[in-house]
Amino acid sequence: MKLVKLLGLIVSIALAGVLMLGPMTGCGGGGADQSMQTKTTTTGQELQDLDAAYKKGVITEDEYKDQKEKILDD
């Protein structure tokens, strides 16, 4: 009976820790190679978003040009 209570306590503590920290996300933990991440947007969509940010004045012309070059190089 003591063993059942102890196991219940351990499970409760572990569950509380998961709930407080939230779900663990990531790809293989720390040090994961980010070059292996899957791209979720298309190049065209990235360029449209960049253009919209520039036209709204969110980024400068230099930032626009730099980011556009990076997008096209990828």
C-alpha positions in Angstrom: 0.0 0.0 0.0 2.9 2.4 0.8 4.4 1.6 -2.6 1.1 2.6 -4.4 1.0 5.9 -2.5 4.6 6.6 -3.3 4.1 5.9 -7.0 1.0 8.1 -7.0 3.0 10.9 -5.4 5.8 10.6 -7.9 3.3 10.6 -10.8 1.6 13.7 -9.4 4.8 15.6 -9.0 5.9 14.7 -12.5 2.5 15.7 -14.0 2.6 19.0 -12.1 6.1 19.7 -13.5 4.9 19.1 -17.0 1.9 21.3 -16.6 3.9 24.1 -15.1 6.6 23.9 -17.8 4.2 23.3 -20.7 4.8 20.9 -23.5 8.4 20.3 -24.5 9.0 21.4 -28.1 11.9 21.2 -30.3 13.7 18.8 -32.6 16.0 16.6 -30.7 16.7 18.9 -27.8 19.5 21.4 -27.3 22.1 21.8 -30.1 19.7 20.6 -32.8 21.0 21.5 -36.3 18.8 24.3 -37.4 19.8 23.9 -41.0 17.7 20.7 -41.0 14.4 22.5 -40.1 11.6 22.3 -42.6 10.6 25.6 -44.2 6.8 26.2 -43.7 6.4 29.1 -46.0 7.1 29.5 -49.7 9.7 31.9 -51.1 6.8 33.8 -52.8 4.9 34.2 -49.5 8.1 35.4 -47.7 8.7 38.0 -50.4 5.0 39.2 -50.2 5.2 39.5 -46.4 8.5 41.4 -46.7 7.1 43.7 -49.3 4.0 44.4 -47.1 6.2 45.2 -44.2 8.3 47.6 -46.3 5.2 49.4 -47.7 3.7 49.8 -44.2 7.0 51.4 -43.0 7.8 48.6 -40.6 11.3 48.1 -42.1 13.7 50.4 -43.9 14.7 50.2 -47.5 18.1 48.8 -46.5 16.5 46.2 -44.3 14.1 45.3 -47.1 17.0 44.8 -49.6 19.0 42.8 -47.1 16.1 40.5 -46.2 15.1 40.1 -49.8 18.6 39.0 -50.7 18.6 36.4 -47.9 15.2 35.0 -48.9 16.3 34.7 -52.6 19.6 33.0 -51.5 17.9 30.3 -49.5 
